[in-house]
């Protein structure tokens, strides 16, 4: 098998499994452990997975956010519930902004029949989802493309976002610590912040498990969102804090 094809198969296998040992990969693909190391180094450099103590994993860490290809196949039912709930905020004739989160791919699928609608996004995956809808005016930010996130980031993206004003920004986050939102990647955090600054109102779509995940870069507070949709039960301590701060949230 050619190295390029083997690496693609390795990536698919790791994403299906979540985490796989180097030894298992070497045995499965009938190559040496050194070859597996080289293949994983190549994939890790591209940001598609990470190496951690003899294990290849597609799961997030403090400094690493999983690839969109992996995230879009995880917690699908929760993401669909969040998307359906958030669609209630989208009215005909409005201008909305959608970030590059995997949850918002499901939101893109839910809003296809709203006519007319303008959607601004930095996500090429969202563009692919909506490009065939004649009722939707689609605006892509451009910028520096990330294959891992399937989205655009950087100064050009942030500059374009700063020149627009939208009715709603729909966003998600990899991590919630207390009332603060965090991302593993500072470029992602900067674009999320730029989207928030361009929106009249902001909605956050998150899985309750995000309250247990840690990431490095702070970019916002829950109190900055007009609506918060949560899939699953975040626990009484979290809901008590949300209510104390008078955050408008809904558990779906």
C-alpha positions, -999 to +999 in steps of 0.1 A: +000+000+000+013+035-009+021+056+022-005+082+013-033+056+011-021+039+043-021+071+062-056+078+051-067+044+062-048+049+096-066+082+101-100+066+094-093+037+117-082+060+145-113+082+141-136+052+142-118+039+174-111+072+191-077+060+204-055+031+192-021+019+203+009+020+180+013-017+183-022-024+172-018-001+142+015-018+132-002-052+134-033-041+116-015-025+087+013-050+086+042-025+089+069-018+114+064+003+145+089+028+130+067+031+099+037+037+121+056+064+140+064+082+107+029+079+094+015+093+127+041+121+127+028+131+093-008+130+104-001+148+137+018+176+118-014+182+098-034+184+129-056+154+122-047+134+153-022+134+181+003+110+196+001+104+233+023+079+252+022+051+227-014+058+216-027+077+185-059+095+193-085+117+175-099+130+208-094+166+221-069+177+247-060+209+264-040+220+233-056+199+205-091+201+191-102+170+171-105+173+134-139+182+120-141+148+103-140+132+137-162+157+155-190+155+130-195+118+137-196+122+175-227+129+196-248+132+164-282+130+182-273+158+206-261+180+178-293+174+159-314+184+190-293+215+194-297+224+157-335+220+158-338+241+189-316+269+176-335+270+143-364+286+162-344+318+164-339+321+126-366+341+109-371+347+072-352+377+059-325+377+086-287+377+083-270+351+105-234+341+111-224+305+116-190+294+130-169+263+120-182+240+148-194+206+139-227+213+157-234+241+132-232+217+103-264+203+116-278+238+120-270+244+083-291+214+074-320+227+094-322+262+079-321+252+042-358+259+037-359+294+053-366+319+025-349+343+021-319+340+044-283+353+043-256+332+059-221+344+067-196+317+076-159+308+079-167+271+074-161+255+040-182+225+053-212+248+059-207+263+024-208+228+009-240+221+029-257+253+017-243+261-017-272+246-037-299+265-019-313+292-042-331+309-012-299+314+007-274+342+000-241+326+011-211+347+022-177+330+029-152+350+048-120+337+031-087+337+050-061+311+057-076+277+051-073+249+078-078+214+064-082+201+100-111+225+107-123+227+071-125+265+077-108+298+072-090+318+099-064+345+102-063+383+098-081+384+064-110+364+079-112+386+110-110+418+089-140+407+068-160+398+099-153+432+113-169+449+083-202+432+087-232+433+110-256+404+114-288+396+134-276+364+150-242+346+155-245+309+161-215+294+178-202+265+198-172+259+220-149+230+229-148+239+266-167+257+293-150+263+326-173+280+351-189+307+330-160+311+307-155+297+271-122+283+259-107+270+227-075+249+221-065+271+191-059+308+195-067+314+158-101+298+163-107+318+195-099+351+176-124+343+149-151+334+174-145+367+192-147+386+159-180+369+151-194+379+185-184+415+179-203+416+145-236+402+159-266+420+174-274+388+192-255+356+200-266+320+205-244+292+219-250+255+212-232+231+235-232+196+247-233+193+285-200+173+284-183+206+274-185+216+310-160+188+318-135+196+290-105+219+294-088+241+268-062+268+268-075+300+252-103+320+268-125+339+243-159+347+259-182+345+289-216+328+289-231+360+301-223+375+266-249+352+249-285+360+245-295+323+243-277+292+254-288+257+242-275+227+261-278+191+250-280+169+281-279+176+318-249+197+329-257+191+366-273+211+394-242+231+402-240+244+366-277+252+363-276+269+396-248+291+384-266+298+351-297+309+370-278+330+394-263+349+365-297+351+348-284+334+317-312+325+293-306+288+287-326+258+275-318+221+280-328+201+248 
